[in-house]
Amino acid sequence: MKVSVIVPAYNARKTIGQCIEALLSQKYQRENYEMIVIDDGSTDGTADVVKAYPVKYLYQKNQGPVTARNVGVREAQGEIILFTDSDCVPSDNWIAEMVKPFEDKEVVAVKGAYKTRQKSMTARFAQLEFEERFEMLKKTESIDMVDTYSAGYRKEIFLQMGGFDPYFPVANNEDTELSYRMSKHGYKMVFNPDAIVYHLNHPSSIRRYARLKFWRGYWRTIVYKRFPDKMIKDTYTLQTLKL
């Protein structure tokens, strides 16, 4: 399958190189995938780092990752769209594992998994939360949540759905909103725990973790107002987390 990997980047000079190098080292035929980096108005030299690699570079004035991802899809040539973040390092079989479930013609979206090599207790605690979620997802044949750190979509369906909603100005729950919309339309989404990216920036302090959770809760509440039935139960959110 022809694949387009899209990475939004904002002031990502310290991490984007590791992300791109991992994507260039994939166990997937190089001629069958392209990489598109959308620079969302960076001021820290991100552009210089990206332009040193054989990837497609696009620049936009700072409008947020939602707009950046939607722009990337419109420029993409692949039939399958993959997203990851500029502070994520995909494993060398990530593309192959993300594409594999699309062999089932009914699958329109695929979710991969997060891991981290960070050593701080807070980062490890944050990872544990994801591991609990992953165990929930493994028990479900079809899921209703695909996170953009490791996400795949059929381009045709993504465009039909209108992409990510630009109402969400930051990288927070815009992927939840699209996932719930797709779930409402009855589209099949699946989880592949073997499609792994390593996150470089799990919160390393209690203060940062608390701030992150506050804003996740805020934006999730906005999404729940649109899809109140998901507040009762979805395939991704532990009931205790809702408190």
N, C-alpha and C positions, 0 to 999 in steps of 0.2 A: 504494500500500500504506500502511496505517496503521502508524506507526512510533513507538516509545518510545525516547528517548535517555536513558540512565542514567549518571549521573556520581557516583561516591563521592567524598567530600571529607573530609579530616582536616587541620585547621589550614592551610587553603588560601586564606586571605584574599588573599595577594599575587597569586595566579594565577587563581582561579576566575572572576573577573569577565571576564577575557579569553576564557576558555573559553565562558562563557555568551553573551557578545556575538557570538562567532563562530557559535554554534549558532542564535542569533536571526537571523542574516544569511544563512541558507542559501538556495540556489536550489532549494528544494523547497517545495511549497505548505504554508504555515504551518498550515492547518487539518488537515493530514494527519500532523503529528507533535507529540508532547508531549515536554517535558524534565522529568526527575526528578532532583533532587540529594538524595543521602542524606548528611546530616551525621553523621559517625561520631564524635560526642562532641568536636567542636572546642572549643577554649578561646581562640582568637585573634581572634574576631569574624567568622569565616566566615559565620555565620548572617546577620549584618547585611548583608553583601555580597549573598548569595544572595536574600534577601527583597526586595531592591530591584528584582528582575527578575520578569517574568511567567512563573515556572517553579514546578513543584510542589516544595515543600521538605519533606523528612522528616528527623526527628532520631532517632538511636539512641545509647545509651551506647556508648562505644568498644568495638567487637568486631572491628574489622578490615574491610578492603575486601571480603572474600569474603562475609561476612554482609550487608554493605551492598548489594552487587550483587544478592544473592538476594532481599533485601527489596524492592528496586526492581522486580525482575521481577514479584513477586507483586502489586505495586500498578499495574503497567503495563497500559495499555489496547490497545497496539498488537499486531499480529500478528507484527511484526518488532521484535526487541530490538537496540538498538545500544549499545555501551559505548565510552566514552573516559574519560580521566583528567582530574583537576582541573588538572593542569599541562600540558595539551595544548590547542592551538588548531587546531580543524579548518578545513580549507580550505572555501571557500564552496560547493563542490559535493560535499562529503564525504558527506552523507546520500544524495544522488542516486546517487553512485557505489557506496556501500555496499549500497544497495537493488537496484541494477541486476542483479547476478548471481542474485538470488532469483526473477527471471523464469523461470529454469530450476527447475521444480518439484522436481528431485532435489537441488538445493543446500539444505543445512540450516544452513551457517555460512559466513561471509565474513570474510576478514582484509584489512585495509587496511595502509597503509605509514606509517612514521615519517620525518620529516625534522626538521632543526633549523636555526635561524638563528644559533646561538651561534658565537662567534668563537674561543674558546680551543682550543688544539691538542688537549687531552684530549677535549673534547666532539666535535671533528671526527673524532678517531680512533674514538670510540665510535660515531659515526654511520657511519663506514666499515664497521664490523663488520655493522651492519644492512644496508647496501647489498650486501654480499657475500651475506648471507642472502636478500635479495630477488631477486638474480640466480638463486639456486638455485630459489626458488619459482616464478619465471617459466617455468621449464622443465618444471614439473609440472602436469598437468591437474587432479589432485586432491591436496590437501595434508593434512597431519596436525597442523597447529599454527595456532591462532588466538589472537593476543595481545589482551589486554583494552584496550590503549591505543587500538585501532581494530578493534573486533570486532562482528560481527552474527550473530544466531541467529534461527531460527524459534522463537517463544515456546513453541509446543506441544512441540517436540522438546527444548528446553532444560529444560522442566519434567519431561518424561518421563525425562530423564537425571539428574534430581535437582539440577541446577544445579552451582555450584562447591562443592567439598568444604571444609567449615569446618575440617577438620584443618589446613589451611594458614592460619596466623594473620596472615601478612603478604602483601603484594602480590608474591608470588614463586612462580612455577611452578604456581599454582592453575589458570591457564589452560592450561598444558601438560598437566596431569593430566586436565582435562575434554576437551581435544582428543584425547588418546590414547584415552580411553574412547569418544569418538564414532567415532574411527577404527576401533577394535576392533569396533564395531557396524556398520561398513561405510557410515557416513554420508558423503555427499559434501561436502567443504569446499573452498573455492577462494580464491585470492589475487587481489585487484584492486589493482595498484600505483598506480592513479589515485585511490584513496580515501585522501587524505593528511591526516594531522594533524602539526602542528609541535610538537615537544617543547621545553618551556622549561627543562628541568632535566637534560639529559645531564650526567654527572659532569664537573666543571670542574678537577679535580686528580687527579694520579696516585693519591694516597692514597684518595680517594673512589672512583675507578674500581676499584682493587684490592679494596676492601671490598665493593663491589657485586658484582664477579665471584666473590668467595669465597662469598657467600651464594647467588648464583644456582647455583653449583656444588653447594653443600650441598643445596638444595631439589631441584635436578634429580636428584641421587642418590636422594633419597627417591622421586621419581616413577619412576626407572629400576628401583627395587626392585619396583614394582608392574607395570611393563611392560618386562621385561628385553630383549625383542626390539628395542625402540626404542633401546636403548643401542648396538646395532650400526649401525642406520641409521634416520634419519627424513628428512623433506623440508626441515627447517629448520636443523639443526645441522651446522655444518662439522666435519669429523672432527678438525681441529687444535684446535678449541675444547674438545673433550672432555678433552684433556690438562690 
